Amino acid sequence: MGKIEEKGNYIMKRLTELQNECPLIGDVRGLGLMIGVELVEDHQSKKPAKKIRDAVVTTCFEDGLAVMGAGESVIRLAPPAHNRVRRHRHRPIDPREITTPRSEGTLTRSWRL
């Protein structure tokens, strides 16, 4: 297994663990380090959480973390291939906290992946 695949598998594993705890994460999918996290209003309806996705993207940008929106409610992650796996654990992101408004259009996060 190559290093990129190993890093991608690690990140997807951690995000999938968060999916079990966070009703906003509807799906986690990807290949290598190109990873998508679909945000939904709840696991039951799977209704896309468009406004929350937009606020997460804005908040990440303001905090210096480059993520992109994709589709209706997907956050696309593409971390650099040269980072060590352990550095990804320190990237601030908490789907359980993203519904706390920090200001108009942005969100507060406090947990580390």
Secondary structure in CASP SS format (residue, H / E / C, confidence):
PFRMAT SS
TARGET T0000
AUTHOR 0000-0000-0000
METHOD secondary structure of the structure
MODEL  1
M C 1.00
G C 1.00
K H 1.00
I H 1.00
E H 1.00
E H 1.00
K H 1.00
G H 1.00
N H 1.00
Y H 1.00
I H 1.00
M H 1.00
K H 1.00
R H 1.00
L H 1.00
T H 1.00
E H 1.00
L H 1.00
Q H 1.00
N H 1.00
E H 1.00
C C 1.00
P C 1.00
L C 1.00
I E 1.00
G E 1.00
D E 1.00
V E 1.00
R E 1.00
G E 1.00
L E 1.00
G C 1.00
L C 1.00
M E 1.00
I E 1.00
G E 1.00
V E 1.00
E E 1.00
L E 1.00
V E 1.00
E C 1.00
D C 1.00
H C 1.00
Q C 1.00
S C 1.00
K C 1.00
K C 1.00
P E 1.00
A C 1.00
K H 1.00
K H 1.00
I H 1.00
R H 1.00
D H 1.00
A H 1.00
V H 1.00
V H 1.00
T H 1.00
T H 1.00
C H 1.00
F H 1.00
E H 1.00
D C 1.00
G C 1.00
L C 1.00
A C 1.00
V C 1.00
M E 1.00
G E 1.00
A E 1.00
G C 1.00
E C 1.00
S C 1.00
V E 1.00
I E 1.00
R E 1.00
L E 1.00
A C 1.00
P C 1.00
P C 1.00
A C 1.00
H C 1.00
N C 1.00
R C 1.00
V H 1.00
R H 1.00
R H 1.00
H H 1.00
R C 1.00
H C 1.00
R C 1.00
P E 1.00
I C 1.00
D C 1.00
P C 1.00
R C 1.00
E C 1.00
I C 1.00
T C 1.00
T C 1.00
P E 1.00
R E 1.00
S E 1.00
E C 1.00
G C 1.00
T E 1.00
L E 1.00
T C 1.00
R C 1.00
S C 1.00
W C 1.00
R E 1.00
L C 1.00
END
